[in-house]
Each structure stands twice: as structure tokens, then as C-alpha cells.
Amino acid sequence: MSIFLNKDSKVIVQGITGGEGTKHTRLMLRAGTNVVGGVNARKAGTTVTHQDADGNDVELPVFASVAEAIAETGADVSVAFVPPAFTKDAVIEAIDAEIGLLVIITEGVPVQDSAEFWAYAQGRSTRIIGPNCPGIITPGEALAGITPATIAGKGPIGLVSKSGTLTYQMMFELKDHGFSTAIGIGGDPIIGTTHIDALAAFEADPETKAIVMIGEIGGDAEEKAAAYIREHVTKPVVGYVAGFTAPEGKTMGHAGAIVSDGAGTAQGKKEALEAAGVKVGKTPSETASLMREILKSL
């Protein structure tokens, strides 16, 4: 089991012929992902060749649209490597084609565009992860995004994180135990899949025995997640909140990581999580140690 992505997922890449699309299509294939094609309207009808996990050449067709790619390949996941100015159009195209899962890697998407395609997706069948995220990996099965696939293997931990690099660090810290699925949801002010969405999915996944949740300063997503955990999550959760030393009023890294008027502070988020029964580490390494202790008792 896993959440949102598994070995049977059929993945296409929007922007498969671009620099980032080319690089990460290759890495996703090496990770065992069933990449079945890509989209670039200007190069429709051509193919690109990569190698799969076994070193065999794989010739991937390039389609004119997501709808065509789905019709020809049965794809149910798309990973978008599209420049920020064109991301909204690519997302709306994927939603219209009713792709099941859309992972938007692109950084720097205008917030207005994110707001518009987020609203457009409401009530439709496409789950969005991102933008500005590393995507999702079910180790040993599939990768949709840019997470290094060799960090950690399969195991009982579910991981949801706002931060890409902290996703990688936590996977490395707990590589001796492994992960059911690790999902980087992105740190922009408006994102698709939230902490709560991932927590609900991990709670329902029988293979996930414990959950790591990584947040950061800014907004109230972590406080909302704490309230959800208190009411709905029975599995043990450990947490980490990045940004304890960040000065108030400064944007730190992610566009969503801004503290103002005392709201969205790391300390406030830590307290909300602890009140919900979540053990919160002061550092990623301490958070990993808290998870190891929990796993010993399961």
C-alpha cells in the first residue's frame, strides 16, 4: 500500500523535452516509475529515448496534449516541468483532461495563477500536489517528481513536508526504517494537497504505521493540521517546524514562510502540535530520534 502513487501508476511528463523534464524523466525511470510518455505540443509525434531501471532503452512518445496522452497510454499521473508563465495553462489542460494526479514541480508560479487553477480544480477529479514542490515518492515503486530515489527504501513511515530539502534530510535520517510514501506539498501560500490531505491518506493506509509531519513558519496550515490530528488521527505523529530563528516580518525562502503580527511563528505551531499529542523535535535529527523511539514501541 501507499498513498496517491504506486507501481501501477502510469506517468506522463508535461515538458518532457525541456532541460528539467529530460533530466528528471530519466531519473524517474531509473527509480522504477512507469513513465509512458510526455507532452509538448510543438514536438508532438516525436519520441524521446531514455533507459529504465534495468538499463533497457525506453522510447517514449511525445503527445500534443494531456488528453491525447491519456487516450493513447491510459496515464493517470502527470508531472509538470513547465516554466512559471505557462504553468497555469498546463494545469488547466491537465484538469480538463481529468488526470487523476498532477504534480507541479515549478517554482515561482504567480500566486494569482495558483489561486485561479486551485479554484478551477475544485469539484473536479484531479488531485494537485504543489506547485514549488519535490513531488511524491513511494520508495521501490514509483517517483513523480525530483526527490532522489536512493535516499531511503520501503518502510512503515509516512512523511509529509512543506520543505523539499527537509523531505530529503528526514528520509536520510530515517533510512534505516524506510517510508511507505513521502510527499512534499510545497511551501507556496496556495497549494493543492495539504498536510491534512496527506494525514488523512496516511491514517487510512494500513502499511503506514507512523507519520512525520514537517512544517515551517508562516500561515496557519500546521495549526489546522494539529486540530485535525487531535480529532481524526490515531497513528503516532512526530513533527518538526522550520524557522525558529527567523526574524519576524521577513520572508524566509518559501513564499509562504512569512511571520507577521505574531501569527505563524514556529513556537506557536510547536505548541499547537504538542497540544494535539504530536511530539515535536527541535531539529530534524531530534525529530528522527523521536520517530525511532515510537517505532520501537509499535
C-alpha positions in Angstrom: 0.0 0.0 0.0 0.9 3.7 -0.3 -0.8 7.0 -0.8 -1.6 8.6 -4.2 1.2 6.8 -6.2 2.3 3.2 -6.6 4.0 0.8 -9.0 0.8 0.6 -11.2 0.7 4.4 -11.8 1.2 5.4 -15.4 3.1 8.7 -15.5 3.4 11.3 -18.2 5.6 14.4 -18.1 4.4 17.8 -19.3 7.5 19.5 -20.6 9.3 16.2 -21.3 11.6 17.6 -23.9 12.9 20.6 -21.8 16.0 20.6 -19.7 14.4 19.7 -16.4 11.9 17.5 -18.0 14.6 15.5 -19.7 16.7 15.1 -16.6 14.0 14.1 -14.3 12.2 11.8 -16.7 15.5 9.9 -16.8 15.7 9.8 -13.0 12.1 8.8 -12.6 12.6 5.9 -15.0 15.7 4.8 -13.1 13.6 4.8 -9.9 11.3 2.3 -11.5 8.5 4.7 -12.4 6.2 3.6 -15.2 6.7 6.7 -17.4 4.6 6.2 -20.5 5.1 9.4 -22.5 5.1 13.1 -22.4 3.5 16.3 -23.7 4.9 19.1 -25.8 2.6 20.5 -28.4 5.5 21.8 -30.6 7.1 18.3 -30.7 4.1 16.1 -30.9 4.6 13.0 -32.9 8.3 12.7 -32.0 9.8 10.4 -29.4 12.5 10.6 -26.7 14.6 7.8 -25.5 15.8 7.0 -22.0 16.8 3.9 -20.0 14.7 2.2 -17.4 15.8 0.8 -14.1 17.3 -2.3 -15.8 19.3 -0.3 -18.3 17.0 -1.0 -21.2 16.2 1.7 -23.7 12.7 3.0 -23.5 11.2 5.1 -26.3 8.6 7.5 -25.1 6.1 9.2 -27.3 5.5 12.9 -27.2 1.9 14.0 -27.5 0.2 17.3 -28.4 -1.9 17.4 -25.2 -2.6 15.7 -21.9 -5.9 14.4 -23.2 -4.2 12.7 -26.2 -1.6 11.2 -23.9 -4.3 9.8 -21.6 -6.2 8.4 -24.5 -3.2 6.7 -26.0 -1.4 5.5 -22.8 -4.0 5.3 -20.1 -1.9 7.7 -18.0 -3.3 8.6 -14.6 -0.4 10.8 -13.3 1.3 13.9 -14.8 4.4 15.7 -13.6 4.7 19.2 -14.8 8.1 20.8 -15.6 6.7 23.9 -17.2 8.1 27.5 -16.9 6.1 29.7 -14.4 4.5 31.8 -17.1 2.9 28.7 -18.8 2.1 26.7 -15.7 -1.5 27.8 -15.3 -2.4 26.8 -18.8 -0.6 23.4 -18.4 -2.5 22.8 -15.1 -5.9 23.7 -16.6 -5.2 21.5 -19.5 -4.4 18.5 -17.2 -7.5 19.2 -15.1 -9.7 19.4 -18.2 -8.3 16.0 -19.3 -9.2 14.6 -15.9 -5.8 13.3 -15.0 -6.0 11.7 -11.6 -2.9 13.2 -10.0 -1.0 16.3 -11.1 2.4 17.1 -9.6 3.6 20.6 -10.2 7.3 21.0 -9.7 7.6 24.5 -11.0 8.9 27.2 -8.6 7.9 30.9 -9.0 4.4 30.3 -10.2 2.5 33.7 -9.6 0.2 33.4 -6.6 -2.7 34.7 -8.7 -2.2 31.9 -11.2 -2.1 29.3 -8.4 -5.3 30.8 -6.9 -7.0 30.5 -10.3 -6.1 26.9 -11.1 -6.7 25.8 -7.5 -10.3 27.3 -7.7 -10.7 25.7 -11.2 -9.8 22.3 -9.7 -12.5 22.4 -7.0 -15.1 19.7 -7.6 -13.1 18.0 -10.3 -11.3 14.7 -10.3 -7.7 15.9 -10.4 -5.6 15.9 -7.2 -2.9 18.6 -7.3 0.4 18.4 -5.5 2.4 21.6 -5.4 3.4 23.9 -7.0 7.0 24.5 -5.9 7.5 21.1 -4.5 9.7 18.0 -4.9 6.7 15.8 -5.6 5.9 12.3 -4.2 7.8 9.1 -3.9 6.7 5.6 -2.9 10.2 4.0 -2.5 10.8 0.9 -4.5 7.7 1.5 -6.6 7.4 5.0 -8.2 8.6 8.6 -8.2 6.7 11.5 -9.5 8.9 14.5 -9.0 12.5 15.3 -8.2 13.1 13.5 -4.8 16.4 11.5 -5.0 15.2 7.9 -5.1 18.2 6.4 -3.5 17.8 8.2 -0.1 15.6 5.6 1.6 13.8 2.4 0.9 10.4 1.0 1.7 9.1 1.1 5.3 6.4 2.0 7.7 6.8 5.7 8.0 4.6 8.2 6.1 6.2 11.7 5.5 4.5 14.9 4.6 6.6 18.1 4.3 6.3 21.7 3.2 10.1 21.8 2.5 11.8 19.9 -0.2 15.3 19.8 1.3 13.9 18.8 4.7 12.0 16.0 3.0 15.3 14.7 1.7 17.0 15.1 5.1 14.3 13.3 7.0 14.3 10.4 4.6 18.0 10.1 5.0 17.8 10.4 8.8 15.3 7.5 8.9 16.6 5.4 6.0 17.2 2.5 8.4 13.4 2.3 8.8 12.1 3.4 5.4 8.9 5.0 4.1 5.5 4.0 2.7 5.2 7.3 0.8 7.0 10.6 1.2 5.2 13.7 -0.2 6.5 17.2 -0.5 3.5 19.5 -0.7 5.3 22.8 -1.3 5.7 26.0 0.6 3.8 28.5 -1.5 0.9 30.4 0.0 -1.6 28.4 -2.2 -1.0 24.7 -2.8 -3.1 21.7 -3.8 -2.7 18.8 -1.4 -2.3 19.9 2.2 -0.9 18.5 5.4 -4.4 17.4 6.3 -5.0 15.6 3.0 -1.8 13.6 3.5 -2.5 12.9 7.1 -6.0 11.5 6.2 -4.5 9.3 3.5 -1.7 8.0 5.8 -4.3 7.3 8.5 -6.3 5.2 6.0 -3.2 3.4 4.7 -2.6 0.1 6.5 1.1 0.0 5.6 1.8 3.3 7.3 2.4 2.8 11.0 3.6 6.3 12.0 3.8 9.7 10.4 6.3 12.5 10.3 4.9 16.0 9.5 7.3 18.8 8.7 6.0 22.4 8.6 7.5 25.9 8.7 6.8 29.3 9.8 4.0 31.3 8.1 0.3 30.8 7.7 -1.8 28.5 9.8 -1.6 25.2 8.0 0.2 23.5 10.9 -2.3 24.7 13.4 -5.1 23.4 11.2 -3.3 20.1 10.9 -2.9 19.9 14.7 -6.6 20.3 15.1 -7.2 17.5 12.5 -4.7 15.2 14.2 -6.5 15.7 17.6 -9.8 14.7 16.1 -9.0 12.2 13.4 -5.6 10.6 13.5 -5.0 7.5 15.7 -1.4 6.8 14.5 1.6 8.3 16.2 2.8 11.6 14.7 6.1 13.4 15.2 6.7 16.9 13.9 9.3 19.5 13.1 8.7 23.2 12.4 11.4 25.0 10.5 12.1 28.7 11.2 12.6 29.1 15.0 15.4 31.7 14.4 13.7 33.5 11.5 13.2 37.3 12.2 9.6 38.5 12.3 8.3 40.2 9.1 10.9 38.6 6.8 10.1 36.2 4.1 12.4 33.2 4.6 12.9 31.0 1.5 9.4 29.9 0.5 6.9 32.5 -0.5 4.5 31.2 2.2 7.1 31.4 5.0 6.4 34.9 6.4 5.6 35.8 10.0 3.6 38.9 10.8 2.0 40.3 14.0 3.0 37.2 16.0 1.0 34.8 13.8 2.5 31.8 12.1 5.5 31.5 14.5 7.4 28.3 14.9 6.8 28.3 18.7 3.0 28.8 18.2 2.9 25.9 15.7 5.0 23.7 18.0 2.6 24.4 20.9 -0.4 23.6 18.8 1.1 20.3 17.6 2.1 19.3 21.1 -1.3 20.1 22.4 -2.6 17.6 19.9 -0.3 14.9 21.1 2.4 15.3 18.5 6.0 15.0 19.7 7.9 17.9 18.1 11.7 17.9 17.7 13.9 21.0 17.9 16.0 19.8 15.0 15.4 17.3 12.1 17.8 14.8 13.8 15.9 15.1 17.1 12.6 14.6 15.2 14.1 11.4 13.6 15.1 10.2 17.1 11.6 10.7 18.4 10.3 8.6 15.5 12.8 5.8 16.2 11.6 5.6 19.8 8.0 5.4 18.6 8.8 2.6 16.1 10.4 0.6 18.9 7.2 0.6 20.8 4.9 -0.4 17.9 
